[in-house]
Amino acid sequence: MDSSARSSDATEAMSVRDKVNALLNAAQKGNLDLFKKIAKALDEGQGLAETLAAVKDANGRGALHFSARDGKTEICKYLLEDLNLDVDSRDDDALKHIVSQRSFEPMSLRKLLSYIDGASIPDFPV
């Protein structure tokens, strides 16, 4: 492989990495419009649900982990209801993203869990 091909591959990889970071940041901030725009840019034809299920950070956390952690229920609702992502996805530490997130306001957690059939609402200190 010549140096120009390696340079092109590195630029493309950096671009994808930047998009992934921007997507996860949008999920964490709760910016649904920006999130959808970046998700479409990352989708290479396999569909948004499959694309977003595959996008993870270095610790195996995806958009649902980031949005759930910071109580961004609009993003969570989009991922769970519109795209039917797996609510039980786990990061590399095998922690469920919703139950392990102590930073939720109790009402945000209740709203999010109301989207999950049969979910029990854990008691978190207020």
C-alpha angles and dihedrals in degrees: 000000000000123000094255091057091048090049091050091049091049092049091049092048091049090050092053091046090051090050092049091050091048091049093051090045091052089050091050092048093044095238099152097177093052090042092056092046093053092043090056090049090053095047110100096186102291093102132261097271094053092042093051093044088056097047109098137156123236090280095051095257118142136193093282091055092051096044094044092048091057097039096249095157095172091062091042091051091050092050096044103036106027099035099024095224117180109270089201097059112137135208124229090277089057093239119147106238098223105042093041094055109098094172093077119116105236093245092049090052091049091051092049094046090049087070091060117079113239095001118158119218112235120217111248124182111258 
